[in-house]
């Protein structure tokens, strides 16, 4: 575990922010910084699950992470600030109908925006038809669906089926994340599944034919 991840895991806000500033001075990418923070947040979740941490600790870890994102804000594209929803987007991202979990979704969106992608955050408990409408309105080429409840897999499947039938051309790529695996991916009909946020970013970059140039995403010629 890296020092920043350790500081996050230990809920040491002062140390974490110092390490973020040091990483920025060393010209580390926002993606690297946020990913290490995510590793620390994962430890916090594990400690909460085994009774070592309490709900107040979970809340504190989320607040520290928000402070980290604020420190990174000057290095992010203007269109990716949390207050804005892009009129045109590369990716529509949301938690499917019947599920209100959003921590993993929010972290992944932060990573994608750090990389310069235009991401429309659809929110949580989103019905299939709303996802379809957002894809049409934003022109997004990728749909990212999150679910942590097994009971919401059916809604995820309905969403994928609707998008396959009704989405405008070219076909939209669909990636799923959360409490998923290859079997769930095949059941719902998605193109890919991930458990790690960084892996999801890499897949989206490949699908969209993007490369990161000085903190923004650029289209690779010919793709």
BAMAR-209127 format. One record per atom (N, C-alpha, C): residue in one letter; z negated, y, x. Coordinates in pm, whole numbers, padded with zeros to 5 digits, always signed. Example, Ala and Ser with C-alpha at 12.3 -4.5 7.8 and 13.67 -1.06 7.14 Angstrom:
BAMAR-209127
A-00780-00569+01319
A-00780-00450+01230
A-00780-00330+01320
S-00708-00225+01285
S-00714-00106+01367
S-00787+00003+01290
end
This chain:
BAMAR-209127
X+00000-00119+00084
X+00000+00000+00000
X+00000+00124+00088
X+00091+00217+00058
X+00099+00340+00135
X-00017+00433+00106
X-00036+00534+00189
X-00151+00625+00170
X-00147+00701+00038
X-00029+00740-00008
X-00021+00811-00135
X-00054+00718-00250
X-00002+00597-00246
X-00035+00499-00350
X-00184+00471-00352
X-00244+00463-00234
X-00388+00438-00226
X-00467+00553-00286
X-00425+00677-00256
X-00494+00793-00312
X-00484+00794-00464
X-00366+00757-00516
X-00351+00749-00661
X-00441+00640-00718
X-00444+00525-00651
X-00526+00413-00698
X-00674+00448-00698
X-00716+00529-00600
X-00857+00568-00589
X-00889+00692-00670
X-00788+00746-00740
X-00805+00865-00825
X-00849+00986-00744
X-00800+00994-00621
X-00833+01104-00529
X-00726+01211-00542
X-00745+01302-00637
X-00644+01403-00667
X-00614+01492-00547
X-00717+01542-00480
X-00697+01632-00367
X-00616+01565-00257
X-00652+01443-00223
X-00580+01369-00118
X-00436+01340-00160
X-00417+01303-00284
X-00283+01272-00333
X-00191+01394-00322
X-00238+01510-00364
X-00155+01630-00360
X-00128+01674-00216
X-00225+01654-00128
X-00202+01684+00014
X-00092+01595+00071
X-00095+01469+00034
X+00005+01375+00084
X+00144+01405+00025
X+00149+01451-00099
X+00277+01490-00159
X+00337+01608-00082
X+00254+01708-00051
X+00303+01823+00025
X+00352+01782+00163
X+00278+01691+00227
X+00319+01642+00358
X+00452+01568+00348
X+00468+01486+00246
X+00593+01412+00229
X+00711+01506+00206
X+00690+01613+00133
X+00797+01711+00110
X+00834+01782+00240
X+00732+01814+00321
X+00761+01877+00450
X+00841+01782+00540
X+00817+01654+00525
X+00891+01554+00603
X+01024+01519+00539
X+01059+01593+00432
X+01187+01581+00362
X+01208+01444+00299
X+01100+01384+00252
X+01115+01262+00174
X+01171+01299+00037
X+01249+01210-00020
X+01309+01239-00151
X+01203+01230-00260
X+01221+01308-00368
X+01129+01297-00481
X+01120+01154-00534
X+01230+01080-00527
X+01229+00941-00573
X+01128+00858-00495
X+01127+00871-00363
X+01033+00796-00281
X+00889+00833-00316
X+00865+00962-00334
X+00730+01010-00362
X+00680+00958-00496
X+00764+00970-00599
X+00723+00925-00731
X+00707+00774-00735
X+00792+00702-00663
X+00781+00557-00662
X+00649+00512-00598
X+00606+00580-00492
X+00478+00543-00431
X+00363+00576-00526
X+00375+00687-00597
X+00274+00718-00698
X+00269+00610-00805
X+00387+00563-00845
X+00393+00459-00947
X+00320+00332-00900
X+00333+00301-00773
X+00263+00184-00719
X+00112+00200-00732
X+00065+00322-00708
X-00077+00349-00724
X-00121+00340-00869
X-00035+00390-00960
X-00066+00382-01103
X-00072+00237-01150
X+00011+00153-01090
X+00008+00011-01125
X-00127-00050-01090
X-00183-00011-00975
X-00315-00060-00935
X-00421-00011-01032
X-00408+00114-01075
X-00503+00168-01173
X-00501+00084-01300
X-00379+00049-01346
X-00367-00034-01464
X-00430-00171-01447
X-00413-00228-01327
X-00472-00360-01299
X-00625-00352-01299
X-00678-00244-01241
X-00823-00228-01237
X-00880-00204-01377
X-00803-00136-01459
X-00845-00116-01598
X-00848-00250-01673
X-00745-00333-01649
X-00735-00461-01718
X-00851-00554-01685
X-00900-00545-01560
X-01009-00635-01521
X-01147-00571-01540
X-01152-00452-01600
X-01279-00390-01632
X-01339-00304-01523
X-01266-00289-01411
X-01318-00207-01301
X-01304-00058-01332
X-01195-00022-01402
X-01173+00115-01445
X-01187+00122-01597
X-01209+00245-01647
X-01225+00266-01790
X-01115+00359-01842
X-01117+00383-01973
X-01013+00466-02034
X-01008+00604-01970
X-01124+00660-01937
X-01128+00792-01874
X-01056+00791-01739
X-01061+00678-01669
X-00991+00666-01540
X-00840+00662-01562
X-00797+00593-01668
X-00654+00591-01699
X-00603+00732-01728
X-00681+00805-01806
X-00642+00942-01840
X-00637+01028-01715
X-00734+01011-01626
X-00737+01089-01503
X-00615+01057-01415
X-00578+00929-01407
X-00462+00892-01325
X-00335+00957-01379
X-00323+00963-01513
X-00207+01027-01573
X-00205+01177-01543
X-00323+01241-01543
X-00330+01384-01512
X-00294+01411-01367
X-00337+01323-01277
X-00301+01340-01135
X-00150+01327-01119
X-00092+01230-01189
X+00053+01211-01179
X+00127+01334-01230
X+00077+01396-01337
X+00140+01518-01388
X+00132+01630-01285
X+00021+01637-01210
X+00009+01737-01104
X+00112+01711-00994
X+00133+01585-00964
X+00235+01550-00864
X+00372+01596-00910
X+00404+01570-01036
X+00535+01611-01089
X+00551+01762-01086
X+00441+01835-01111
X+00449+01981-01104
X+00476+02026-00962
X+00418+01956-00864
X+00443+01990-00724
X+00588+01962-00686
X+00647+01862-00750
X+00786+01826-00720
X+00888+01910-00797
X+00842+01982-00898
X+00934+02053-00988
X+01034+02143-00916
X+00994+02219-00812
X+01094+02304-00745
X+01207+02225-00679
X+01186+02096-00659
X+01286+02013-00593
X+01373+01938-00693
X+01348+01959-00821
X+01423+01891-00925
X+01532+01982-00978
X+01639+01922-01035
X+01743+02002-01098
X+01685+02082-01213
X+01738+02201-01235
X+01686+02289-01340
X+01691+02222-01476
X+01799+02145-01502
X+01816+02083-01633
X+01719+01971-01660
X+01641+01928-01557
X+01552+01816-01580
X+01407+01854-01606
X+01378+01980-01625
X+01242+02019-01653
X+01200+01958-01786
X+01071+01923-01802
X+01028+01851-01921
X+01054+01925-02052
X+01064+02060-02047
X+01081+02136-02170
X+01223+02128-02224
X+01318+02082-02146
X+01458+02086-02185
X+01509+01948-02225
X+01596+01946-02325
X+01672+01827-02359
X+01818+01866-02342
X+01891+01796-02257
X+02030+01835-02231
X+02120+01814-02351
X+02214+01908-02372
X+02313+01890-02477
X+02407+01775-02444
X+02437+01762-02316
X+02516+01650-02266
X+02428+01573-02168
X+02435+01441-02176
X+02346+01360-02094
X+02421+01243-02033
X+02368+01194-01922
X+02419+01071-01860
X+02353+00949-01924
X+02224+00966-01963
X+02143+00855-02009
X+02060+00898-02130
X+02059+00816-02233
X+01964+00832-02344
X+01857+00726-02324
X+01730+00768-02328
X+01619+00678-02295
X+01512+00688-02403
X+01468+00576-02456
X+01364+00580-02557
X+01295+00447-02577
X+01178+00450-02640
X+01105+00330-02678
X+01149+00291-02818
X+01178+00162-02837
X+01240+00119-02961
X+01144+00124-03080
X+01201+00112-03198
X+01126+00116-03323
X+01016+00011-03324
X+00897+00052-03368
X+00784-00039-03375
X+00697-00040-03251
X+00731+00042-03151
X+00655+00046-03026
X+00633+00193-02988
X+00510+00226-02950
X+00481+00366-02916
X+00439+00381-02770
X+00453+00278-02688
X+00418+00288-02547
X+00520+00376-02474
X+00470+00467-02390
X+00565+00557-02324
X+00536+00583-02177
X+00431+00523-02120
X+00400+00553-01980
X+00513+00509-01887
X+00558+00384-01902
X+00667+00335-01819
X+00795+00414-01840
X+00823+00447-01967
X+00940+00528-01998
X+00934+00663-01929
X+00819+00728-01938
X+00805+00861-01880
X+00818+00860-01729
X+00761+00758-01665
X+00772+00749-01520
X+00917+00727-01478
X+00986+00639-01550
X+01125+00611-01515
X+01213+00733-01538
X+01189+00805-01646
X+01266+00927-01670
X+01242+01029-01559
X+01117+01039-01514
X+01086+01129-01403
X+01165+01090-01279
X+01171+00961-01249
X+01246+00914-01134
X+01395+00946-01149
X+01450+00920-01266
X+01591+00948-01289
X+01622+01096-01275
X+01534+01179-01329
X+01556+01323-01317
X+01539+01372-01175
X+01448+01308-01101
X+01434+01341-00959
X+01565+01316-00885
X+01639+01216-00930
X+01766+01181-00868
X+01880+01270-00916
X+01853+01355-01013
X+01956+01447-01060
X+02028+01405-01186
X+01988+01295-01249
X+02054+01252-01371
X+02009+01335-01490
X+02102+01359-01581
X+02068+01426-01707
X+02021+01318-01804
X+01893+01324-01840
X+01834+01221-01925
X+01784+01284-02055
X+01826+01228-02166
X+01774+01271-02296
X+01659+01178-02331
X+01538+01233-02342
X+01420+01156-02377
X+01410+01148-02529
X+01445+01032-02583
X+01445+01016-02729
X+01306+01005-02787
X+01207+00969-02703
X+01071+00954-02751
X+01036+00808-02779
X+00946+00786-02873
X+00897+00651-02904
X+00922+00618-03051
X+00917+00487-03082
X+00933+00438-03218
X+01066+00487-03278
X+01174+00467-03202
X+01305+00522-03240
X+01390+00415-03310
X+01436+00441-03432
X+01522+00346-03504
X+01659+00334-03439
X+01728+00223-03461
X+01861+00203-03401
X+01961+00314-03430
X+01964+00362-03554
X+02064+00463-03589
X+02042+00595-03517
X+01917+00625-03481
X+01889+00749-03408
X+01944+00738-03266
X+01926+00622-03204
X+01983+00602-03071
X+02135+00621-03076
X+02199+00564-03176
X+02344+00576-03188
X+02386+00723-03203
X+02314+00797-03287
X+02345+00939-03307
X+02332+01016-03176
X+02226+00988-03100
X+02204+01059-02974
X+02313+01027-02873
X+02357+00902-02870
X+02466+00866-02778
X+02593+00944-02813
X+02621+00955-02939
X+02740+01028-02982
X+02728+01177-02952
X+02610+01233-02977
X+02592+01376-02958
X+02591+01417-02811
X+02535+01333-02725
X+02521+01370-02583
X+02634+01318-02495
X+02709+01219-02545
X+02814+01160-02463
X+02761+01072-02352
X+02636+01028-02363
X+02575+00946-02257
X+02648+00813-02243
X+02658+00767-02120
X+02725+00641-02089
X+02627+00525-02072
X+02497+00557-02067
X+02394+00455-02048
X+02285+00473-02153
X+02242+00363-02213
X+02130+00364-02305
X+02019+00280-02242
X+01901+00339-02225
X+01785+00270-02168
X+01682+00252-02278
X+01643+00127-02301
X+01549+00094-02407
X+01423+00035-02348
X+01308+00080-02397
X+01180+00031-02347
X+01103-00037-02459
X+01030-00144-02423
X+00945-00213-02520
X+00837-00289-02447
X+00713-00274-02494
X+00602-00349-02438
X+00541-00446-02540
X+00591-00443-02662
X+00542-00533-02766
X+00650-00636-02797
X+00613-00763-02796
X+00711-00866-02828
X+00763-00851-02971
X+00682-00794-03057
X+00724-00773-03196
X+00836-00671-03209
X+00859-00593-03105
X+00964-00490-03110
X+01096-00539-03053
X+01101-00663-03005
X+01226-00715-02948
X+01336-00724-03053
X+01300-00752-03177
X+01401-00759-03282
X+01465-00622-03306
X+01383-00515-03301
X+01438-00380-03314
X+01529-00348-03197
X+01492-00395-03079
X+01576-00375-02961
X+01710-00445-02981
X+01705-00566-03035
X+01829-00641-03060
X+01917-00569-03161
X+01857-00518-03269
X+01935-00446-03371
X+01998-00321-03311
X+01925-00254-03224
X+01978-00134-03159
X+02100-00167-03075
X+02089-00272-02995
X+02201-00312-02909
X+02322-00350-02994
X+02299-00427-03100
X+02410-00470-03186
X+02480-00350-03250
X+02402-00253-03297
X+02460-00135-03360
X+02542-00055-03261
X+02488-00037-03142
X+02559+00040-03040
X+02687-00031-02999
X+02682-00163-02986
X+02802-00239-02951
X+02912-00221-03056
X+02871-00216-03184
X+02970-00205-03292
X+03023-00064-03312
X+02933+00035-03296
X+02965+00169-03344
X+02977+00277-03238
X+02929+00251-03117
X+02930+00356-03015
X+03072+00392-02976
X+03095+00519-02941
X+03229+00562-02900
X+03270+00498-02769
X+03400+00495-02743
X+03452+00441-02617
X+03443+00549-02510
X+03430+00510-02379
X+03421+00374-02327
X+03287+00311-02363
X+03276+00178-02350
X+03153+00110-02389
X+03030+00165-02316
X+02920+00172-02387
X+02794+00218-02330
X+02724+00101-02262
X+02675+00123-02141
X+02595+00024-02071
X+02452+00031-02122
X+02388-00085-02138
X+02253-00088-02194
X+02159-00160-02099
X+02050-00091-02064
X+01948-00148-01977
X+01815-00149-02051
X+01737-00256-02036
X+01609-00264-02103
X+01497-00278-02001
X+01378-00231-02038
X+01264-00239-01948
X+01136-00255-02026
X+01028-00284-01954
X+00898-00306-02017
X+00855-00449-01998
X+00805-00509-02104
X+00761-00648-02099
X+00880-00738-02132
X+00980-00738-02042
X+01104-00809-02067
X+01137-00901-01950
X+01232-00991-01973
X+01281-01080-01869
X+01426-01116-01901
X+01482-01210-01825
X+01622-01248-01845
X+01644-01307-01984
X+01548-01383-02031
X+01561-01444-02163
X+01568-01337-02273
X+01482-01235-02262
X+01485-01125-02360
X+01617-01050-02349
X+01663-01029-02227
X+01789-00957-02206
X+01904-01029-02276
X+01909-01160-02263
X+02014-01237-02328
X+01998-01234-02480
X+01874-01240-02527
X+01851-01240-02671
X+01897-01110-02737
X+01866-00997-02673
X+01902-00868-02734
X+02045-00828-02703
X+02105-00888-02600
X+02244-00857-02566
X+02262-00739-02473
X+02159-00707-02394
X+02169-00594-02300
X+02248-00634-02176
X+02286-00535-02097
X+02361-00560-01974
X+02270-00589-01856
X+02147-00538-01859
X+02055-00558-01746
X+01912-00536-01793
X+01818-00593-01717
X+01676-00573-01746
X+01603-00546-01616
X+01494-00470-01624
X+01416-00438-01505
X+01268-00434-01540
X+01188-00459-01440
X+01044-00439-01451
X+01000-00319-01367
X+01077-00288-01261
X+01041-00179-01171
X+01129-00058-01197
X+01068+00060-01202
X+01142+00183-01231
X+01250+00211-01127
X+01217+00190-00998
X+01313+00217-00893
X+01438+00133-00905
X+01422+00009-00949
X+01537-00079-00968
X+01626-00027-01081
X+01563+00025-01184
X+01639+00083-01295
X+01721+00203-01251
X+01665+00285-01164
X+01737+00400-01112
X+01860+00354-01034
X+01842+00253-00951
X+01953+00202-00870
X+02065+00147-00958
X+02029+00078-01065
X+02131+00024-01155
X+02207+00136-01225
X+02135+00236-01273
X+02201+00350-01339
X+02293+00424-01243
X+02250+00440-01120
X+02334+00506-01021
X+02464+00428-01000
X+02451+00296-00993
X+02569+00213-00972
X+02662+00218-01093
X+02605+00208-01212
X+02687+00211-01334
X+02761+00343-01350
X+02694+00451-01319
X+02753+00583-01341
X+02837+00629-01223
X+02841+00548-01116
X+02920+00587-00999
X+02868+00714-00936
X+02735+00720-00919
X+02672+00841-00867
X+02620+00820-00725
X+02612+00931-00655
X+02540+00934-00529
X+02452+01058-00531
X+02343+01055-00458
X+02251+01168-00457
X+02284+01258-00338
X+02307+01384-00366
X+02340+01481-00262
X+02246+01599-00274
X+02153+01611-00178
X+02058+01723-00177
X+01986+01738-00309
X+01934+01625-00360
X+01851+01629-00478
X+01924+01637-00610
X+02058+01621-00610
X+02130+01618-00736
X+02226+01501-00734
X+02262+01457-00853
X+02355+01345-00864
X+02498+01398-00870
X+02585+01339-00791
X+02726+01376-00791
X+02810+01255-00825
X+02917+01278-00898
X+03010+01170-00931
X+03090+01134-00807
X+03098+01004-00779
X+03178+00959-00667
X+03324+00960-00709
X+03410+01018-00629
X+03552+01028-00661
X+03610+00890-00683
X+03687+00879-00791
X+03755+00754-00818
X+03677+00661-00907
X+03553+00696-00940
X+03472+00608-01026
X+03449+00677-01161
end
